[in-house]
Structure formats: C-alpha cells, structure tokens
C-alpha cells in the first residue's frame, strides 16, 4: 500500500536532514516522532544546515535556551 505524498515528503526531509515532521500538536510531539522514525529504522543521513550557524561553545554553555533544556 503506497503512503500519501505528504508523508513521503516528510520522510524524505527527515532522511535528508533529520527534520522531524511538523504536525498539529495533538497528534505527536516532536520527540515522539523522532522515537517512532528511529525505532522503525528510518535514520537521517545529514543534518539541518541551520545548525551550522550556532557557536558550539555557546550551545554547550547554555543548554537551557534550547527547547526541552
């Protein structure tokens, strides 16, 4: 059974750069989606290039500025 194009697109984005699907909040939280995808063996092959703009020392020193921190 083929999957919907919208889901195929979300899976392709996750595989390409580790972007979790953005869905209405009442379905799944971001961390739940990541757990489901990785649990099913769907692994990202890259990362979101926006992350390259962060200073790693600043991120390590201030983990509470990140969601869930």
Helices and strands as residue ranges (DSSP letters): H 5-17, H 30-39, G 49-53, H 56-61, G 63-65
